[in-house]
Amino acid sequence: MVEQRMRNESKNAVRKAACILKALSLSGIDGEELGQLAALCELPKATTHRLLASLMQEHLVTRVPQTRRYILAPTGHFQLNESQFRLMHSRRLRSVIAGLPLQENDAVFLLARSNNSAICIDAYFGNEIIPSLTQGVGGRIPLGFGPGATMILAGCEDETINDVLQKKRPKRQYEILIENIARAKASGYTTDQGAFINGVGGVAVSIPERNIGTGLVLGVALSIKDHPVGIYDTLGKILLDAVSTTQPKAAAS
């Protein structure tokens, strides 16, 4: 009897989780707030919140910080490992972002590789949504397109880098990409001084973990007019120093 009741409860939980996933699939990139999602699925808020937490833990759902809405997690041969997932949601990374010398409308993005693209897996916007290449959580851009995707590309195998370099593109974009790959390898960060979006610049660094790349990149999109001319190298060095604090301390022997 107890076993049968447990099976029924399990089936009910699956049905409720499926209802949430279906509702989110219909909402697209805009996502849904907790209350609206609970109403759509005719579930108590507490139940919906609990199921969402489980779905997030399984990397099926993610929450967009700037809107507090839930969306389906990005797909396409992409999955965070446990180390990356913990880092994304750690206080250490939050403190790094909070300590950056940014203006009120600047934004911060977390990117990771998904096949031949860089995908935005988390974003932190200021008072306004600044134009960006990914346009927020779930957005994809080709490797080498902008500082974050170039930072990921620079850490790829030579074959992948050569494939991207051989793609037809305007000469100036090709030159910028070559420069940024060289900068990534030499200095540890890449920059964009408004080459892709007029008036918007960017800086990106890889996030290390015990001196081993996690595959995550921290990028900043900034309003050029709100910063001094030398902000790119200044912010690049600050980011490099800041992300080193995300490395966990070694366990005491």
N, C-alpha and C positions, 0 to 999 in steps of 0.2 A: 504493500500500500504506500509506504513512504517512498519507495523507489519509483513508483508510478507518478506520485505527486512531483518528485524532483524532475522526472522527464517532462511532465507537462509544463512546469515552471521554466525549464530550459527552452522548450519550444516557444513559449510565450515571449521570452526574452529575445529570441532570434527574430520572431515576427516584429516585435517593437523596434529592434535595431534595423531590420530591413525597411520598415516604414520610414525611419529617420533618414536612411541612406537614399531612399527613393525621393523623399522631399528635398534633400540637398541636391540631388541630381537635376531636379527641375529648377532649382534656384540659380544654378550656374555659378559664375564667379562672384555674384553679389552676395550669395549666401543667405543665411537666415539667423535671426536673433533667437535666443533660447526660448523666450515666451512664445514667439510666433511658431517655432518648430514644435513646441509642446502642443499648441492649439491645432496645428495641421495634423498631427499624429494622434490627437485626442488622448494625450498622456499628461500625468502630473509633471510639473516642472522638475521636481526632485528626481523622478524616474528618468526624465529626458536628460537631465544633467549627468546622472550616473552612467547612462548608456553612452552619452557623448564622450565622457571621460574614458570609458573602455574602448570606444572606437578610435579615439586619439592615441591611446596607448598602442593600438594595433596599426597605427599609421594609416587609417582609412579616412580620418577626418582631421582637419586642422582648424584653428581659430585665428582669424585675422585681428591682430591687436588693435589697429586703428579704428576698426568698426565694431569690434566685439561680436562679430558674426561668425558662424560656423560654415565651412565649405568642405567639399570633398577634397581629400588630399591629392596632390598631383600624382599622375600615373605615367607609365611608360618606362619600364625597366628601371625604376628609381625607387629606392627604399633606404631610409636612414638606418645605419646600424645603431646598436644601443649606445655606443660612445657618443655618436653624433647627436642622437635624440636627447641624451642627458645634457650635453653641452648647449643645445638650442634653448633648453628650458632652465638653464642654471642661473643662479644669482650672480655668478662670476661674470658671465657674458652680459647680463643686464647692467651690471655696474660699469663695465667697460663702455657700453653705449651711452650710459647716463653721464659719463665723465668726458665725453668728446666735446671739443670746442666748436659746437655747431650753432647756427642761428635758428630762429623759431620756425622757419619753413623748410629747413633741410630734412633729409630722410636717410634712414639706414636700412640696408637690405642684407639678408643672408641668402647666399646662392650656393647651389650644389650642381654637380654634373649629372645630366640625364642623357645618355647616349651622346649625340653630337650637339647637345644644347646645354645651356646653363638655365636652371629653373629657380625661381624665387620661392623659397620655402618659409620665409618670415619677413616682415617689414614693420618699420616703426616710422610713422610720419609725424611731422610737426603740426602747426596750426592749419596749414593748407596742404593739399595733395600736390606735391611737386611733380612735374612731368618726369617720367623715367622710362628706361628702355623696357623693363619688364611690366610696368604698370601695376605692380603689386603682387601679392601672393598668388602663386599658380602660373604667373607669366613666364614664358620661355623666350630665350634669345639664342641665336647661333653662337657656338664657341668663337671667341675672337671679336665679338660684337660688343664693344664697350669695355670698361676697365674690369668689371667683375668677371665677365665671361672670358676675357683675355688672361686674367690671373689664373683661372681654372685651366685654360689651354696651355699656359706656360708650364704647368705641372704634368701635362700629358706626355705620352710616349712620342718619340720623334716622328713616327709614322702619322699620327693624328695631326701633329703640328704642320707637317708638310702638306697633308691633304687640305687643311684649312687655308694654308698660304697659297695653294694652287687655284683656289676658287676665284672666279672672275670678280673683280671689284674695282671701283675708282682708284686711280694711282695714289691719291692722297691717303685714302683709307688703308691701302696696302702699306704705305710708308709708316703710317701711325701704328699699325698692327706690329710691324717689324720692330719699331722703336719700343713699343710697350712690352713685347715679349722679352726684349733685351733688358729693359728696366726691371721687369719682374724677376728675371734670373739674377741680375746684379744687385738690385736694391731691395727686392722683396715686396715691392708694391707697384701698381700700375695707376695711370692717371688718364683723364679725359678732360680737356680744357674747352669743351663746348663743340667738339667736332660732330657729335651726333644729334644733340638737341640744343638749339640756340639759347644761350643764356644759362645753361645748366652744365655744370662740370661734375667730375666724379673721381673718387680715389678708392682703391680696393686692395686688400691684403688677404692672404690665406690664414686660416686659424689653425695654429699648431696644437698638438696634444702630446706632451712628452716627446717633443722634437720629431713627431711623426705626423704628416699631414692627415687631417680628418676628411679632406675633400670638401670642406666648407670654406666659403669666402665671405668676408665682411666688406661690404661696399657702402660708400656714402655718396649720395647725390646732393649737390649744393647749388644754391643760387649764386652765380659768379659775381653779380653786382654787390652782394652782401659780404664779400670776403676780400682781403688784400691779395695782391698779385701772387705772392709767394705761398698761398695757402696749400697748394697741391703737395709740394715736397714737405712742408711743415706737417700737414695732416697725415701724409704717408708715414713719416717717422713716428708721429704720435700713435698712429694705429698699430704700427709694428711693435712698439713698446707696450701698448695697451693689450694686444691680443696675447702677448706672452704671459699675462696674468691669468689667462683662462686655462693654463696648463695645471692639472691637479698636482698637488704635492705628493711626493713619493711616500708610500706607507712606511712608518717607522719600523725598523728591524728589531 
